[in-house]
């Protein structure tokens, strides 16, 4: 199953559009609309249900990106409510 997604970075330059090709409890594989390089930590928001997860970029090859649910920050596994502001702690 594929999910449309929005990817947010700490630079607050808007969202990067993409598709989640594969997803699990610990990570996902994404295909971005562009081959823009992502920072190490981003937020992925699933468009169909508004769920947001803070993730760590594990690898990126062009438009393909592998991410893991990050565990190096307090509250990193928390799923934010759809109306919550999007911020990545530094």
Secondary structure as GFF3:
##gff-version 3
##sequence-region A 1 90
A	DSSP	beta_strand	3	8	.	.	.	ID=ss1
A	DSSP	beta_strand	15	23	.	.	.	ID=ss2
A	DSSP	beta_strand	27	32	.	.	.	ID=ss3
A	DSSP	beta_strand	41	46	.	.	.	ID=ss4
A	DSSP	beta_strand	52	61	.	.	.	ID=ss5
A	DSSP	beta_strand	64	69	.	.	.	ID=ss6
###
